[in-house]
Amino acid sequence: MTEDELRNKLARCLAKARPLRVKLGVDPTAPDIHLGHTVVLRKLRQFQDLGHTAVLIIGDYTAMVGDPSGRSKTRPQLTYDEVEANARTYVDQVARILRRDRLEVVRNGDWFRKMSFLDVLRLAGKMTVARMLERDDFAKRHAAGTPIALHEFIYCLMQGQDSVEIKADVELGGTDQTFNLMVGRDFQRDAGLEPQVCITTPILPGLDGINKMSKSLGNHIGVTDPPAQMFGKLMSIPDNLMRDYYTLLTSLPMPEVEALLTGHPRDAKVRLAKEIVASYHSESDAATAAAEFDKVFREGGLPEDIPSVEVPAGLREPAGVWIVKLIADTRLASSSSEARRLIAQGGVSLDGARIESVDARLNLKGGEILRVGKRKFARLILPGQ
């Protein structure tokens, strides 16, 4: 927004030998970055490769407010300590995608912590409630009678001020960020600056094929996931997501993608998984992960590297270890209800024998292999072994 403005900025930067300042803000609301985040990060890398400067804003203050974009209810507010803990690993993780030599990293707390209450009032005076309610997410919540907290209105003002502070020429974001990005243009005009160009990228669907990729929804693939885990998750995506994943997560030419998609779906998915695993690990890791996947899921074998999990002493009762409690307490499932569901679906086995009942109790000797779902294996170790 708009293409003509971007062309003009590019022409001037070539004439003056001045690279564009391309902004991306990330809020450390969770400790890990997933493939959904990498869609816009890959676009930022393209600007870097063309000689421009990437300005990554770690939103340590915006994260405490919480981005309301696309939300049907108010986000839980994080403390500063929680945000700081999440932010520590962000730069190392984004460095898997971005070049450090053309990267500026700043925190918006650098300017927001210096603002007085009068400064906040002046910032709030730049926006009307009527315009806020033009936002689709706020309009739906207002119509449904769902509460909208006042601090949520402030989020887009903070993001807009970020663009003023770092003098952004371009700002990137997902399509759900359009309103926030446009506020940055308005604030820059008010500050006597040339408005930034806004470029949005599509939202990546998660593993469920329905909702956007999100750690809170458990449908994500982390960029730091081990190769075998990353490969297995990618092989589980619905076939109709492959085009989006190829387009948004790989650099394969589209004619080659189209040829893959017209062939056997499994072959296309294996190639997709290899491409992505190689991007965040190595080609040899991708090949090993593919071979292990075949061994486990096509030949019924076991992974080479099965983690050992100690059975908590408190679970050992005269009648045996209750399977539901074992799975939940060792975090092989997120909750007891998920453990029950997996057992009922036939997705849990011990040394290859399916666990048939949620009431099953196990007399363990140690060393047994517990399989939970399609991709989780654990070698059970008793205390003292």
Secondary structure as the mmCIF struct_conf table of DSSP 4:
data_model
#
loop_
_struct_conf.conf_type_id
_struct_conf.id
_struct_conf.beg_label_comp_id
_struct_conf.beg_label_asym_id
_struct_conf.beg_label_seq_id
_struct_conf.end_label_comp_id
_struct_conf.end_label_asym_id
_struct_conf.end_label_seq_id
HELX_RH_AL_P HELX_RH_AL_P1 GLU A 3 LYS A 16
TURN_TY1_P TURN_TY1_P1 ALA A 17 ALA A 17
STRN STRN1 ARG A 21 VAL A 26
BEND BEND1 THR A 29 PRO A 31
STRN STRN2 HIS A 34 HIS A 34
HELX_RH_AL_P HELX_RH_AL_P2 LEU A 35 ASP A 49
TURN_TY1_P TURN_TY1_P2 LEU A 50 GLY A 51
HELX_LH_PP_P HELX_LH_PP_P1 HIS A 52 HIS A 52
STRN STRN3 THR A 53 ILE A 58
TURN_TY1_P TURN_TY1_P3 ASP A 60 TYR A 61
HELX_RH_AL_P HELX_RH_AL_P3 THR A 62 VAL A 65
TURN_TY1_P TURN_TY1_P4 SER A 69 GLY A 70
BEND BEND2 SER A 72 LYS A 73
HELX_LH_PP_P HELX_LH_PP_P2 THR A 74 THR A 79
HELX_RH_AL_P HELX_RH_AL_P4 TYR A 80 ALA A 87
TURN_TY1_P TURN_TY1_P5 ARG A 88 THR A 89
HELX_RH_AL_P HELX_RH_AL_P5 TYR A 90 VAL A 94
TURN_TY1_P TURN_TY1_P6 ALA A 95 ILE A 97
BEND BEND3 LEU A 98 LEU A 98
HELX_RH_3T_P HELX_RH_3T_P1 ARG A 100 ARG A 102
STRN STRN4 LEU A 103 ARG A 107
TURN_TY1_P TURN_TY1_P7 ASN A 108 ASN A 108
HELX_RH_AL_P HELX_RH_AL_P6 GLY A 109 PHE A 112
TURN_TY1_P TURN_TY1_P8 ARG A 113 LYS A 114
HELX_RH_AL_P HELX_RH_AL_P7 PHE A 117 ALA A 124
TURN_TY1_P TURN_TY1_P9 GLY A 125 LYS A 126
BEND BEND4 MET A 127 MET A 127
HELX_RH_AL_P HELX_RH_AL_P8 VAL A 129 MET A 132
TURN_TY1_P TURN_TY1_P10 LEU A 133 GLU A 134
BEND BEND5 ARG A 135 ARG A 135
HELX_RH_AL_P HELX_RH_AL_P9 ASP A 136 ALA A 144
TURN_TY1_P TURN_TY1_P11 GLY A 145 GLY A 145
HELX_RH_AL_P HELX_RH_AL_P10 LEU A 150 ILE A 166
TURN_TY1_P TURN_TY1_P12 LYS A 167 LYS A 167
BEND BEND6 ASP A 169 ASP A 169
STRN STRN5 VAL A 170 GLY A 174
HELX_RH_3T_P HELX_RH_3T_P2 THR A 175 GLN A 177
HELX_RH_AL_P HELX_RH_AL_P11 THR A 178 ASP A 190
TURN_TY1_P TURN_TY1_P13 ALA A 191 GLY A 192
HELX_LH_PP_P HELX_LH_PP_P3 LEU A 193 GLN A 196
STRN STRN6 VAL A 197 THR A 201
HELX_LH_PP_P HELX_LH_PP_P4 PRO A 202 LEU A 204
STRN STRN7 PRO A 205 PRO A 205
TURN_TY1_P TURN_TY1_P14 LEU A 207 ASP A 208
BEND BEND7 GLY A 209 ASN A 211
STRN STRN8 LYS A 212 LYS A 212
HELX_LH_PP_P HELX_LH_PP_P5 MET A 213 MET A 213
TURN_TY1_P TURN_TY1_P15 LYS A 215 GLY A 218
STRN STRN9 GLY A 222 GLY A 222
TURN_TY1_P TURN_TY1_P16 VAL A 223 THR A 224
BEND BEND8 ASP A 225 ASP A 225
HELX_RH_AL_P HELX_RH_AL_P12 PRO A 227 MET A 235
TURN_TY1_P TURN_TY1_P17 SER A 236 SER A 236
BEND BEND9 ILE A 237 ILE A 237
HELX_RH_3T_P HELX_RH_3T_P3 ASP A 239 LEU A 241
HELX_RH_AL_P HELX_RH_AL_P13 MET A 242 LEU A 249
HELX_RH_AL_P HELX_RH_AL_P14 MET A 254 LEU A 261
TURN_TY1_P TURN_TY1_P18 THR A 262 THR A 262
BEND BEND10 GLY A 263 GLY A 263
HELX_RH_AL_P HELX_RH_AL_P15 PRO A 265 TYR A 280
BEND BEND11 HIS A 281 HIS A 281
HELX_RH_AL_P HELX_RH_AL_P16 GLU A 283 PHE A 293
HELX_RH_PI_P HELX_RH_PI_P1 ASP A 294 ARG A 298
BEND BEND12 GLU A 299 GLU A 299
BEND BEND13 GLU A 304 GLU A 304
HELX_LH_PP_P HELX_LH_PP_P6 ILE A 306 PRO A 307
STRN STRN10 SER A 308 GLU A 310
HELX_LH_PP_P HELX_LH_PP_P7 VAL A 311 PRO A 312
HELX_RH_3T_P HELX_RH_3T_P4 ALA A 313 LEU A 315
TURN_TY1_P TURN_TY1_P19 PRO A 318 ALA A 319
STRN STRN11 VAL A 321 TRP A 322
HELX_RH_AL_P HELX_RH_AL_P17 ILE A 323 ASP A 329
TURN_TY1_P TURN_TY1_P20 THR A 330 ARG A 331
BEND BEND14 LEU A 332 SER A 335
HELX_RH_AL_P HELX_RH_AL_P18 SER A 336 ALA A 344
TURN_TY1_P TURN_TY1_P21 GLN A 345 GLY A 346
STRN STRN12 VAL A 348 LEU A 350
TURN_TY1_P TURN_TY1_P22 ASP A 351 GLY A 352
STRN STRN13 ALA A 353 ARG A 354
HELX_LH_PP_P HELX_LH_PP_P8 ILE A 355 ILE A 355
TURN_TY1_P TURN_TY1_P23 VAL A 358 ASP A 359
STRN STRN14 ARG A 361 LEU A 362
BEND BEND15 GLY A 366 GLY A 366
HELX_LH_PP_P HELX_LH_PP_P9 GLU A 368 GLU A 368
STRN STRN15 ILE A 369 VAL A 372
TURN_TY1_P TURN_TY1_P24 GLY A 373 ARG A 375
STRN STRN16 LYS A 376 ILE A 381
TURN_TY1_P TURN_TY1_P25 PRO A 383 GLY A 384
#
